[in-house]
Amino acid sequence: MKLTTLICCTLLILFGVFAAVYALSGFDLLLFLCAGNRIAYRAALSLAGVGALWLLFWLIAFRPTKPLS
């Protein structure tokens, strides 16, 4: 469970970096890494959605910030 959460966090950080590069330069790094293949591009973007949903579930189910309050 912890490994899955770390993988999802890493994926979302990478997609955030890809989005920042695109926003600041106009160069779509993710599309470049997918070699211009739109199907692979959409599959990679779906990984971001799955990672975000997993982290949402993890935050609701395990409440890691509860000890902070």
N, C-alpha and C positions, 0 to 999 in steps of 0.2 A: 504494500500500500504506500509506504514511504517512497519507494523507488518510482512508482507510477506518478506520484505527486512531483517528485524532482524532475522527471522527464517532461511532464506537462509544463512546469515552470520554465524549464529550459527552452521548450518549443515556443512558448509565448514571448519570452525575452528575445529569441531569435527573430520571430515575426515582428516584434516591435522595432528591432534594429533595421530589418528590411523596410518597414514602413517609414522609419525616419530617413533612411537613405533616399527612398522614393520622394518623400515630402521635401527634402532639402535640395535634391539634385535633379529630380525628374527621371532618374534612371531606375527602372524596376529590376532590382537585384534578384528577387525571387523568380521572375520570369526568365531572367538570364540564366539562373541556376537550373531552371527546368528546360533549358535549351529551346525556348519559344514554344514548347508543347502546351497548348491550352488545357488539355485533359490532365496532365501532370500538375499544371499550375493550380487548377481547381481542386485537385486531390490534396495538394500541399496546403491550400487555404482551408480545406475541410479539417485538416489536422489542428489548425488553430482553434476552430470551433469546438472540436472534441476536447482539446486541452482546456479551453475556457469552461466548458460544461463540467469537466471533471473537477477543476479547482473550485467551482461554485458548489458542487456537491460536497467536496471535502470541507469547505468552510462552513457549510450548514450542518453537516453531520458531526464534525469533530470539534468545532468551535475553538480553534487554536488561540484566539485572542481572549478567551474567557478568563484565564489566570491573570491577565493584565489589568482587569478592572477591579 
